[in-house]
Structure formats: C-alpha cells, structure tokens
Amino acid sequence: MSNDTIFHRIMRREIPADIVYEDEHLIAFRDIAPQAPVHVLFVPKTDIPTLDDLQPAQAEVVGRLLLAAADYARREGFAGDGYRVVINCNANAGQTVFQLHLHLLAGAPLGRFGTPR
C-alpha cells in the first residue's frame, strides 16, 4: 500500500479499531464518528484513493464491498428494516479519507437522501 491514510494504519494494526469483519480482500470497522446507530466502513485492502481512480479491471473490488455490506446487514438483523450504503468521491462529496470505502448506515429511519446543505 503506497498511501498512508488512517485506514491503511488500521489495516496494519497501528491504530485500534472496532473491526467487525475482515478477509484477504477487505476490512470493515465501526466509524468513530457515527452518523447513524450503525455506521460501519468497508475498506478494500487494494490501494485505491477514490471511486474515480477505480479501473475497469478492479470492478470486483466494489462488488466485494457491496456483498460484504449486505451480508453484514443480514447477519446483524437489520437488513429487513433497511440500510443505506454510500461511497463518497472527492472532497465536495464529503470524502475525507482518500482510500476508497463504503459507508453502511442503519439502525434508525435515515430520511430522504440527496438534499444539498
């Protein structure tokens, strides 16, 4: 991994995190500043700064993130009530850590999505 984001440091176990899932392709952990009762970040171990940097040959990376998030939602019992997955791309969209990651939000009604601030 060429980048040294907080997520890379979590993957290397230099920073503690509440890890809820990990395999050879990705890691998932609870967000330290949750925006919903359940807020888990799914991060690929492949070094990709933003969704815009994803290459066609890396499409499987996003598929793995989505499948892991859906599996987590089912295992934790909130899939039936609903959940949201979000990938922010670059600063104007709210990306603050430049390693591709997916937010899974659940545990309460989340309201409408897409209203500009």
Sequence and secondary structure as in RCSB ss.txt:
>XXXX:A:sequence
MSNDTIFHRIMRREIPADIVYEDEHLIAFRDIAPQAPVHVLFVPKTDIPTLDDLQPAQAEVVGRLLLAAADYARR
EGFAGDGYRVVINCNANAGQTVFQLHLHLLAGAPLGRFGTPR
>XXXX:A:secstr
     HHHHHHTTSS   EEEE SSEEEEE SS SSSEEEEEEESS  SSGGG  GGGHHHHHHHHHHHHHHHHH
HT TTT EEEE   SGGGT  SSS  EEEEESS    S    
